[in-house]
Amino acid sequence: MAWMAENPEHTVTSYVDDIGLGQAPPGWRERIGKFVTDHAPDHPDGSVDQRARFLLGLAMTDLRGKVTAAEVETAIRTEMGAKND
């Protein structure tokens, strides 16, 4: 928002396009597999739901505003081999 206020000559549309909002990054689904393989909660309770929520939080750091959380969660659960409940 500060950038937009400091650069009033730019439209909201051009700003959104520049930062890639609403545009899924190429290969984002493939990166989900790496999250599932490489990360686990520090204090796991053993549940699939806890792990899925944890991974969703990590993934959404990069994907927020670009891919819906529902799509990311589905990709995570698919990668984990769990069914969406």
C-alpha positions as CSV (number, residue, x, y, z in Angstrom):
1,M,0.0,0.0,0.0
2,A,2.8,2.4,0.8
3,W,4.3,1.8,-2.7
4,M,1.0,2.6,-4.3
5,A,0.6,5.8,-2.2
6,E,4.2,6.9,-3.2
7,N,3.6,6.1,-6.9
8,P,0.1,7.5,-7.7
9,E,0.9,7.4,-11.4
10,H,0.6,3.6,-11.4
11,T,-2.9,2.0,-11.5
12,V,-4.0,-0.7,-9.1
13,T,-4.2,-3.0,-12.1
14,S,-0.6,-2.5,-13.1
15,Y,0.5,-3.0,-9.5
16,V,-1.5,-6.2,-9.2
17,D,0.0,-7.5,-12.5
18,D,3.5,-6.5,-11.4
19,I,3.4,-8.5,-8.2
20,G,1.5,-11.4,-9.7
21,L,-1.6,-11.5,-7.7
22,G,-4.2,-13.9,-9.0
23,Q,-1.5,-15.6,-11.1
24,A,-0.5,-19.1,-10.0
25,P,3.3,-19.4,-10.2
26,P,4.6,-22.0,-12.7
27,G,5.3,-25.3,-11.0
28,W,3.6,-24.5,-7.7
29,R,2.1,-28.0,-7.4
30,E,5.5,-29.6,-7.9
31,R,6.9,-27.5,-5.1
32,I,4.2,-28.8,-2.8
33,G,5.8,-32.2,-3.0
34,K,9.0,-30.7,-1.6
35,F,7.1,-29.1,1.3
36,V,5.6,-32.5,2.2
37,T,8.9,-34.3,2.0
38,D,11.1,-31.7,3.7
39,H,9.0,-30.2,6.5
40,A,7.2,-31.5,9.6
41,P,5.8,-29.7,12.7
42,D,8.2,-29.3,15.6
43,H,5.7,-30.9,18.0
44,P,3.6,-33.3,16.0
45,D,0.5,-34.8,17.5
46,G,0.5,-37.5,14.8
47,S,-2.6,-36.4,13.1
48,V,-2.9,-35.9,9.3
49,D,-4.9,-32.7,9.9
50,Q,-2.2,-31.1,12.0
51,R,0.5,-31.8,9.4
52,A,-1.8,-30.6,6.6
53,R,-2.5,-27.3,8.4
54,F,1.3,-26.9,9.1
55,L,2.2,-27.4,5.5
56,L,-0.6,-25.2,4.3
57,G,0.8,-22.4,6.4
58,L,4.3,-22.8,4.9
59,A,3.0,-23.0,1.4
60,M,0.7,-20.0,1.6
61,T,3.6,-17.8,2.6
62,D,4.6,-17.8,-1.1
63,L,1.2,-18.6,-2.7
64,R,-1.1,-16.2,-0.8
65,G,-3.0,-14.1,-3.3
66,K,-1.9,-16.3,-6.2
67,V,-3.5,-19.7,-5.5
68,T,-6.6,-20.3,-3.3
69,A,-5.9,-22.0,0.0
70,A,-8.4,-24.7,-0.9
71,E,-6.4,-25.6,-4.0
72,V,-3.2,-25.6,-2.0
73,E,-4.7,-27.8,0.7
74,T,-6.0,-30.3,-1.8
75,A,-2.6,-30.5,-3.4
76,I,-1.0,-31.0,0.0
77,R,-3.5,-33.7,1.0
78,T,-3.1,-35.4,-2.3
79,E,0.7,-35.4,-2.0
80,M,0.4,-36.7,1.6
81,G,-1.9,-39.5,0.4
82,A,-4.7,-38.4,2.6
83,K,-8.3,-37.8,1.5
84,N,-10.0,-34.4,1.7
85,D,-12.5,-34.7,4.5
